[in-house]
C-alpha cells in the first residue's frame, strides 16, 4: 500500500481536520478519509474514517500506524494553511 495524495484537507472542528487520502492498493486506487487531531500546528494523532471496501479497515489502520510520522510531516504545511485561513476568516468577521 502506498499513499498517492491527500486532497480536500479541511477543518472539521476546532482541533480536528480531515482529508481524502488516495492510496495505491493491489494496482487499484482506493479512497479513505483520514482524520487528523491537531494541537497548534502539530498533528497529535491520525485516525481512519470512511473508506472504500476494496481494502480492509485492519490493513488501513496498520498502514496508518506504520506511516504516522511521515504523514504528520507531510501535512504540516496544510495544517498551517488551514489554521491561517481560519484566523483570517475570524478576523474578517470581527472587523
N, C-alpha and C positions, 0 to 999 in steps of 0.2 A: 504494500500500500504506500502511495506517495501523494503528498499534498501538491496540488497544482496551483491553486489560488484561493484567496478568501475575498468574496465580494459582499457588497451591501453591509459593510461594517457600520453599526449604528448603536446609539444609546437605547437601551431597553428600560433602564431605571437609573437612579442617581449613581450607583456604583456597579452597574451591570451593563455589558454591551453584548451584542450578538453579531454574528457574521455567517454567511453562507459559504461553507467550505466545499470545494470541488476536489475530489481525490481520484487517483487512478487505482483501480482495483480489478485485478484479473482482466486487464485490457479493456475495461469499461470505465466510464466516468460516472462517479456517484456523487450525490449531493448530501451534505449533512449540515445541520445547524450547530455551531459551536457557541456556547455561552461563556463569556469572559467576566470574571468577578474582579473588579478594579478597586484600587486604593491609590488616589492621586494619579500619576501616570504609569503606575505599576500594575501588572496583572498578577493577582494572587492565586487564581485557580481557573481552570478551564473545564467545563462540563459539556456533555453531549446533549443536544436537543433532538429534534425530529431528524430522521434520515431515511434515505432510500432503503427498501427492504432487500436489495441485492446483497448488501453486506450486513453481517450480524452486529448487534449492539455490543456484544463482547469484543469483537475484533476492533471496532471503532474506539471503544474505551481503552483497549490495550494500545492502540496507535496513539491516543492522546497521552497516555501515561509515558510512553517512550519518547514522544516528541514535545512534551510540555515546555521544556526550557527553550527549545528552538522556536516554538510558536510564540512564546512570550516576547522574545527578542524581535521576531518578525512583525508583531502587531504594535509594538511600542509607538512608531510614528503615527499609526491610525488612532491609537488611544489619545495621543497628544492633540491630533487634529480634531477629534470629536469633542474633547474637553474644551478646546479653544472655541469651536463653533457654538457650543452650549453657553460658554461665558459671554460671547458676543451677542447671542440671542437674548440672554437675561439682561445684559447691559442696555441693549436697544429697547427692550420692553420697559425698562425703568426710566428711560430718558423722555 
